[in-house]
Amino acid sequence: MGLRDLLYAAYERRLRRSLANASLPRHVGVMLDGNRRWARERGAATKEGHQAGADNIANFLGWCEEAGVEVVTLWLLSTDNLNRPPAELAPLLTIIETAVADLAETRRWRINPVGSPDLLPAETARRLKESADATRDVQGMVVNVAVGYGGRQEITDAVRSMLVSHAANGTSIEELAESLEVEHIAEHLYTKGQPDPDLVIRTSGEQRLSGFLLWQSAHSEFYFCEAYWPDFRHVDFLRALRAYSERNRRFGA
């Protein structure tokens, strides 16, 4: 072990100690950003960047599990990403399908696809459902895999589902408008029944939401990290937890 490794290990231990009695998030959302730039800077193919990013997911979930996180939401593919050239999109979908299947195979975590399956190729939707079905009885941490996900699309789908549900019960539009509450829409979100994300992490230095969990993140804390996702390390995660623990969450009060 070289000097750099020794210093890294010492810093990691210090960060761990600083979190010993800290308030930590129940639900962590992460925007796995920077795979393409990671590949470009190394003169590698885009596919290699996506694969390197996929290879880091299990590490991240292990860190979350160790920290006592109950729910993780991984944004793997947005609705906008579906417009990428077929030469890039096809291998990316295969990488995502395989990565999610590998996570399911460990049976450590309960896989929950979130997004619009109707927007995905049939094979991708099928494989994501298979991974979810294979882990339905797993009692571990819930892992939402956001594939074909967009925040505006989610809200649109939730409102549509709510209207259909009320129509089936004979509720008129006028009656619904009179009684409509925030909770009525929340009950139809992809993440219904789950706590909203306490902490949202975005890698690669970008500082914008890009439509990620628009409804659920109203009171979330955000942490923006300069590292590209394939380079995101345990110390980066611990820094995010430390930043979260130091904030005074007032929820608008």
N, C-alpha and C positions, 0 to 999 in steps of 0.2 A: 504494500500500500504506500503510495507516494504522499508527499507533503500536502498536495492539494486535496487528496482523498481524506487525509486526517483532519484538515481544517473543515472540510465539508461535513464530516461526521460530527465534529465538535459543535459546529453551528446548528446542525439538525437537532442535536441533543438539547441545546440551549432553547431552541424554539419550542421543542416538546415540553420542556419544563415551564416555559412561560404560559402554556395552555393548560397546565395541570388543573386549575380551578376556574377556567374560563367558561363563559357561556358560548356554546357552539351551535351551529345550525342543524335543524332537523332535515331540511330539504335544501340541496345544493343543485343549482342549474349551471351548466357549463357550455359555453360556445367554443367548440373545438376549432379554433381559427388559425390559419397560417400554414396549412399543409402544403399548399402550392408554392408559397414563397420560400418555405423551407427547402423544397426540392429545387427550385430555381436557383437559389444561392449556392447549391452544391452541384449545379450542372446536371441534375438528375431529371428523369421524366416525372411528369405530374403524378402518374400512378404510384411511383415510389414514395412521394410525399404523403399521399393518401394512405398507403400501406403503413408507413412509419407512424402516422397518426393513429391508425387502428391498433397498432401494436402497443400503444401507450394507454389504451383505455382500461385494460384489466389492472394495470398498476394504479391508476387513479381510483378505480372502484375499491381496491384494497385499502388505499389511504382513507377513503371516506368511511369504509366499514370500520376501520381501526379507530376513527374519530367519533364513532357512534351516530353517524348520519343515517337517517331512516329512508330517505328518498333521494335519488339522484336523477336529474334529467339531462341527457346528453343530446345536444342538437347535432345530428349527423348529416342531415340533408334538408335544405329549405325548399319551399315551393319554387323560389327563384332559381335554385340550383338545377331544377329540372329542365331549365332552358339552356343548359350548357351543351356544347357540341356533343353529338353521340359518341365520338371517339374518346371523349373524356368521361362522359356520364356512364356509359356501359361498364367500364372496369371499376368505376367508383361504386356503382350499385352492387357489383359482385363482391367488392371488398367489404362493404357494409353488411351484406347478407351473411358472409362468412364470419365476420367479426361478431355479429350478434349471435349467430349459431354457436360459436365457440364460447361465448359468455354463458349461453344457456346450458351448454354441455357440462360446465363446471358444477351446475346446480347450487351455486353459492348465492345467487341473486334471482329475484323474480322479475322477468323481463316483461315490460308493458309497452308495446308500440303506441306512439301517439303521433297523430298526423292524419292525412287524408289518404287512405289506402286506394281510393278510386283514382287518384292522380298518379299512382305508381304502376310500373309494369306488373302484370299479373304474377310473374314468378317472384318478384321482390316482395309483393304483398303476401304471397303464400308462404314464403320462407320466414318472414317476420312473424306471421301467425303461428307457424310451427314452433318457433322459439318461445313464443308466449305460452302456447299450450303445454310445452314440455316443462315449463317452470311454474305452472299455475299453483302447484301445491307446495312450492318452496316458501319457507318462512323467513328467509333472509331479507336483506335490503331490497327495496323496490327500485328497479332501474328503468326509467322511462327512456325509450329510444325514439327520439323525434326524427322521423324520416318522412319526407314529403310534408314537412311542417311549416306553417306560416301563422303568425299571431292573428292577422286579420282573417285568414281562412278559418282559424279555430273559432273566433268569435262569430263569424258568419254561420259556420256549421252549428254552433251552440244555439244561436237564435232560431235557425231553421228547425232544429230538433225540438226546441221548446215550443214553437208554434204548432208543429205537427202533433206533439204530445197533448197540448191544450185543445187542439181541434178535435182530437180523438175522444176527449172527455166532454165535448160539447160546449167548450168555452168560446164565446164570441170574441172578436177582435176588440170590441168596445170594453167588454168585461176584463180582458187581459190587460189592456192599456190602463184601466183604472186600478188594477191590483198589482201591476208589475213591480217586482223588487229585484235588487241586485242578485240576491240568492237564486232567483228563478233562472237566471242565465248561467250562474256559476254551476248549477246542478247539471248542466249539459256540456260543460267543458271536457276536453280530452282527459284532464287530470281530476275529474270529479271525485270527491271523497278523500283527496290527498291534501296535506297542508301546503299552503303556498310556499314558494321558495324563499328562504330566509336570506340566502346568499347566491348571487349570480356572478360567475367568473367568465371573463372573456380573455382569451389569449391573443397574442400577435400585436398588441399595442393599439388595436382599434378601440375606440371609445364610443360605441353606439349600440343600440339594442337590435337593430335590423329586424324587428318583428318577433323577437324571442319572448315567449310567455308574456305578451303585452298585458293581458288581464291580470294574471297571477302575480306579476312583479310590482304591483302598485306600491307595496311597502318593502320591497326587497332592498338589501344592501348590495352594492356593485363593487366588484374588484377587477381592475383592468391590469393585465400582466403583459410585459413586453415580450416574453418568450413565445416563440411559435409553439403550437400544440405538441409536435413530436419531441420538443426539448423541455416540455413542462415537467418539472421535477418535484419530488416530495417537499423540498424546502419551499418551492413556490406555493404549493398548497398550504403548507404550514403558515407561510406569510399571509396568505389570504384569510386563514382562520384567525390569525392574530389581529389583522386589520378589522375583521368582523367583530371580534370580542371587545375591541377598544371603542366601538361606536355606540352612541347612545340612541337606541331605537325608540322613537317617540310615536311612530305610526300616525303622524299628522297632528297629534295632540299638543 
